[in-house]
């Protein structure tokens, strides 16, 4: 009997032992050793989940809501203000006290200032040593953990491709499929986008379209307060002439035909088409998703607390989706980078645009989301993350990415910015890391976007270096980073 030794000298031919991802890589060229294709596929399947794991926060999360602040908000003008710095660095907004002694926000976040004893702040997010100043490149890394090809300082990138690395949400629903007849992964109210590059980093990529998010992109202006009431869910509806009983009869007919099919034709089952059909059928018949979209059934006072705008109502819908059984919801800031009204990409007019447009909308929606989840007891198993692709330059009026910036504007800055995480075993009232005196770089405990993703996987009980297989059947880690366990209690 051929014996192949893996890590620590263990025998990979011993069926009682589960090989690690490195063991699989060790036998990557094992055709010469007599292993059949079936044996290799079996090894790959066993190694798809790493046995290594545990520690604070491990497996606490059942769902996640990512509030993605596309455009890159200024950390200095929101939740990391600095004093005793030059005038062109100091925020024009007044600092205010928060629930955590010694921690200040700016006056733009009064709601979150009274709530920061319920979440963790990471004030040391950083792309160091290599910064990605391009929105799309930074978005792709934040969402997938990998750097895309054709990166330029300020230009555009290639469009989405089936060869792309998967969005983290796609990986989550593949490894932790939903138990309820519910949409597993929803993205709203608009796609990830910079100029004409739409959806980069927002798909399942090489995992295949079966793991793509269900997208809710209502038509109309981005800030239309009635936009969320016009969500089209036609594909979740039963046509009046097709009753659920008739639909179920069709399913039974399909099963009968399948039983009569030649064995060779039934090879399609390897693609789990029947499983996908059954999921779609149960989703439509149950009506669970349709009920989740009925945000008009919520009390008027609560809807107003979230904010009668696209962002606020998207946060409310995210809570309802998770409550109904959705695993992953990504709420993308409803105004794209390189745009004016309400965008975080504030190269000019920052003092007015942040105060009157983006900040109050964000503060109301995000603070209400965290409080609402907590008050309902849902925050125990729901991970909430609020982050953008980068921060803004410490000095106003200075170009860092080739863009023109007014004296009242800040450019892209990937070297230091802030992220918020809450729920699912994360620490309450904790500030992780520290920026330097001008918020230019981390002074303590830098956290790379890959480490943030690793922490998300960790919270779902998935080792971040679990292997996935790309379009060429090559093994790749979910993300090449380790979880930041200090974030968890």
CORLIN-V688675 format. One record per backbone hydrogen bond with DSSP energy under -0.5 kcal/mol. CO is the residue of the C=O (numbers start at 1). NH is the residue of the N-H. E is the energy in kcal/mol with one decimal. If there is no record, write none. Layout:
# CORLIN-V688675
CO/NH/E  CO/NH/E
This chain:
# CORLIN-V688675
2/4/-0.5  3/5/-0.6  4/12/-3.4  6/9/-1.6  7/10/-1.8  10/6/-3.1  10/12/-0.7  11/14/-1.6  13/15/-0.8  14/17/-2.1  17/19/-0.6  20/24/-1.7  21/25/-2.0  22/26/-1.9  23/27/-1.1  24/27/-0.6  25/28/-1.6  27/30/-1.7  29/32/-0.9  30/33/-1.3  30/35/-1.4  31/34/-1.4  36/40/-2.2  37/41/-2.8  38/42/-2.1  39/43/-2.3  40/44/-2.7  41/45/-2.4  42/46/-2.3  43/47/-2.3  44/48/-0.7  45/48/-0.7  46/49/-0.7  47/467/-0.7  48/50/-0.5  55/58/-1.9  57/60/-1.7  63/383/-2.8  64/66/-0.5  64/329/-2.3  65/67/-0.7  65/385/-2.3  66/68/-0.9  66/331/-2.7  67/69/-0.7  67/387/-1.8  68/70/-1.9  68/333/-2.9  69/72/-1.8  70/344/-0.6  73/75/-0.7  75/78/-0.9  75/79/-0.9  75/80/-2.0  78/106/-2.6  86/89/-1.9  86/90/-2.5  88/396/-2.9  94/107/-2.1  96/105/-1.8  99/101/-0.6  100/103/-2.0  102/104/-0.5  103/98/-0.9  105/96/-3.0  106/109/-2.0  107/110/-0.5  109/113/-1.8  110/114/-0.9  111/114/-0.7  112/115/-1.7  112/116/-0.8  113/99/-1.8  115/118/-2.2  116/119/-0.5  119/429/-0.9  119/430/-0.9  120/421/-2.4  121/123/-0.7  121/432/-3.7  122/125/-0.5  122/419/-2.1  124/447/-2.4  125/417/-1.5  127/130/-1.0  129/131/-0.6  131/133/-0.7  134/138/-2.5  135/139/-2.9  136/140/-2.5  137/141/-1.9  138/142/-2.4  139/143/-2.4  140/144/-2.2  140/146/-0.5  141/145/-2.2  143/168/-2.2  161/164/-2.0  164/206/-2.2  167/170/-1.0  167/171/-1.6  168/172/-2.2  169/173/-2.2  170/174/-1.4  171/175/-2.2  172/176/-2.9  180/182/-2.4  184/327/-0.9  184/328/-2.3  185/214/-3.6  186/330/-2.5  187/216/-2.5  188/332/-2.9  192/199/-4.0  193/337/-0.9  194/197/-2.5  196/198/-0.9  197/194/-2.1  198/160/-0.5  199/202/-2.2  203/167/-2.6  204/207/-2.3  205/208/-1.5  208/211/-1.9  209/212/-1.7  213/215/-0.7  214/187/-2.1  215/217/-0.5  216/189/-0.6  216/218/-0.5  221/224/-1.7  224/227/-1.8  226/229/-1.1  227/230/-2.0  228/231/-0.9  231/233/-0.6  233/236/-2.1  234/237/-1.7  237/239/-0.5  239/242/-2.1  241/243/-0.6  243/247/-2.2  244/248/-2.4  245/249/-2.0  246/250/-2.0  247/251/-1.6  248/252/-2.0  249/253/-2.3  250/254/-2.3  251/255/-2.1  252/256/-2.2  253/257/-2.3  254/258/-2.4  255/259/-1.7  256/260/-0.8  257/260/-0.9  257/261/-0.6  258/261/-1.0  262/265/-0.7  262/266/-1.3  264/267/-1.1  265/268/-1.3  266/269/-2.0  267/270/-2.1  268/271/-2.1  268/273/-0.8  269/272/-2.2  272/276/-2.1  273/277/-2.5  274/278/-2.8  275/279/-2.2  276/280/-2.5  277/281/-2.6  278/282/-2.6  279/283/-2.1  280/284/-2.1  281/285/-2.6  282/286/-2.2  283/287/-1.1  287/291/-2.0  288/292/-1.6  289/293/-1.5  291/294/-1.4  293/295/-2.2  294/297/-1.6  295/298/-1.6  299/303/-2.1  300/304/-2.3  301/305/-1.6  302/306/-2.1  303/307/-1.4  307/309/-2.2  309/313/-2.5  310/314/-1.7  311/315/-2.1  312/316/-1.9  313/317/-2.4  314/318/-2.3  315/319/-1.9  316/320/-2.0  317/321/-2.6  318/322/-2.4  319/323/-2.3  320/324/-1.5  321/325/-0.6  321/326/-2.5  322/325/-1.0  327/64/-2.3  328/186/-2.6  329/66/-2.7  329/331/-0.6  330/188/-2.4  330/332/-0.8  331/68/-2.8  336/339/-0.5  337/195/-0.6  340/343/-2.2  344/346/-2.2  345/347/-1.4  346/410/-2.1  347/406/-1.9  349/353/-2.6  350/354/-2.7  351/355/-0.9  352/356/-2.7  353/357/-1.7  353/358/-1.4  354/359/-1.6  354/360/-0.5  357/361/-1.2  358/362/-2.4  359/363/-3.1  360/364/-2.0  361/365/-2.0  362/366/-2.8  363/367/-1.7  364/368/-1.8  365/369/-1.8  366/370/-2.1  367/371/-2.3  368/372/-3.0  369/373/-2.4  370/374/-2.2  371/375/-2.9  372/376/-1.5  373/378/-2.3  373/379/-1.2  374/377/-1.4  378/381/-1.1  378/382/-0.7  379/424/-2.6  381/62/-3.2  381/63/-1.5  381/383/-0.5  383/65/-2.7  384/422/-2.4  385/67/-3.6  386/420/-2.4  387/69/-2.6  391/413/-1.7  395/398/-0.8  406/397/-0.6  406/409/-1.2  408/350/-3.2  409/397/-2.6  411/393/-2.6  413/391/-2.3  413/416/-0.5  414/127/-1.9  415/442/-0.6  417/125/-1.8  419/122/-3.4  420/386/-2.8  421/120/-3.1  422/384/-2.9  423/426/-1.6  425/489/-2.8  430/121/-2.5  430/432/-0.6  432/123/-2.2  434/443/-4.2  434/444/-1.8  436/439/-1.7  441/436/-2.5  444/434/-1.5  447/126/-2.2  448/451/-1.0  448/452/-1.7  449/453/-2.2  450/454/-2.3  451/455/-1.9  451/484/-0.5  452/456/-1.7  453/457/-2.6  454/458/-2.4  455/459/-1.9  456/460/-0.9  457/460/-1.0  457/462/-2.4  458/59/-1.8  458/461/-2.0  459/61/-3.2  463/466/-2.1  464/479/-1.9  466/478/-1.8  468/476/-3.0  470/473/-2.4  474/470/-2.2  476/468/-3.2  479/481/-1.6  483/485/-1.2  484/487/-1.7  485/488/-1.6  487/427/-2.9
